[in-house]
């Protein structure tokens, strides 16, 4: 079974949490790059990125542990 964590510079990082952080950072980065001036839009984009990261992170978790979830639907 694939591990649900990875190590970087001696730190153990859960894959799911990493996916959440990446989604938030990418969504904020896109908003800043496009020059979004209104903070409300930036917050909406960050929340949308977080929701997307939760969905993609969970799908990745299920794929990493497919042997378990295949038997326990």
N, C-alpha and C positions, 0 to 999 in steps of 0.2 A: 504494500500500500504506500502511496506517496505521502510524504510528510506535509502537514498543514502549517509548518513553520520553516523559516530559513534564517541563516545567520549572516550578519554583515558586521564586520569589524568587532566581533565578539558579542554582538547583541543578537538575541533571538527575537525574530519578528513574526507574528502570526500573519499568514497570507490574507485572511479576511480583513483584518484591520488595515493592512497595507493597501488593499484594494479600495477601502473607504477613503483613506488619506489621498491616494492618487486621484480618485474621482473629484474630490473637493479641490485639490490643487489645480487640476486641469481646468475645471469649470471657472475658477477664479482667474486663472491665467488667460483663458480665452476672453473673459469679460474685460480684463485690464487691457489686453492687446487690442481689442476692438474699440476701446475708448468709451466704455460705458460710464457715464457721468453720474447717473442717479444711483444712490446707495440701495434703493429698494429693488432695482433690477439686479444689482450684484448679489443681493441676498437671495432673490428668487433663483438666480443661476446656481448659486452655491447649494441651495436646497435641492434643486433638480439634479445637480451632479451627485449629491449625497444619495438621493433616491436611486439613481442609476448605478452608483457604486455598490449599494446594498444588494440590488438585484443581480448585478454581474458577479459580485463577490460570493453570493450564495450559490449561484450557478457554478462557479469555479469550485467551490467547496464540494458540491455534489459530484462534480466530475472527478475531482481528486479522490473521493471516497466512494466511487461508483459501486465497488463490490459490496459495501455495506448497504447503500441505499437501494441497490438492485434487489437485495433480499428482504429489505424492510421498507416496503412502500407504505 
